[in-house]
Amino acid sequence: MKRGQAPAGDNGIGLLRESSLHAAMKSYLARPLDRFEERVGSHVIDIVRDNCLIEVQTASFAKLKPKLAALLALHPVRVVFPVAVEKWIVHVDAAGRELRRRRSPRRGRLEDLLRELTQIIDFVPNRHLSVEAILVGVEEIRRDDGKGSWRRRGVSIVDRRLLDVRERVLFSGPADYLRFLPGTLPPLFTNGDLAELAGRKRREAQTITYCLRRMGLLETAGKRGREIEYRRAGAVASARAGRKR
């Protein structure tokens, strides 16, 4: 099977129940001999590749907890997360005809992955778990049917479609997440320092330090006024220093 082809036959069970984006990501990732929507134990897996289980997650990572708890002890698991770095909003009528189209001012970033990882953070240090963020362009299809969120004044999101793939970033283990710390960060730093040097909002910096601390990559080192100071965990700092020698 080539990338861009939809999974076909019996292995395509359930495609009508998933979003177009989810199905397209599975098609993009597909390799020859992959098996789709195969049952492993009591769970249905998006892609089974030899002994590796691949899950495409386009919604909250919280839904992954039962699968990860059951499967990580026996199988390598890769979670694939599409990040919409460009989004077009397409309004359609009841028949699906396009009415208007505009580019959304909101653009996703790689850091969006960390917000989702907070839902499964206890699993991240597991050596069997890898996470791949795929930066994509998407279309979000909306219909004014009165059934959607009050924030959208009743407009429903009826589908999301993949337009293109921009970049793939693989996190094979906890140390790979150190890429979210800028190289200019001092040995001791606060969330305020991180936000300023990384060009992020404070709450985004807090998400970074929370995740890295739970992964064992950061540790607290006291306080600076009312702010907690952080430093790289000793083993990680030593390893990085050794590579520079």
Buried (B, 14 or more C-beta within 10 A) or exposed (E): BEEEEEBEEEBBBBBEEBBBBBBBBBBBBBEEEBBBBBEBEEBBBBBBBEEBBBBBBBEEBEEBEEBBEBBBEEBBBBBBBBBBBBBBBBBBEEEEEEEEEEEEEEEBBBBBBBBBBBBBBEBBEBEBBBBBBBBBBBBBBBBBEEEBEEEEEEBBBBBBBBBEBEEEBEBEBBBBBBEBBBEEBEEEBBBEBBBBBBEBEEEBBBBBBBBBBBBBBBBEBEEEEEEBBBBBBEEBBEEEEEEEE
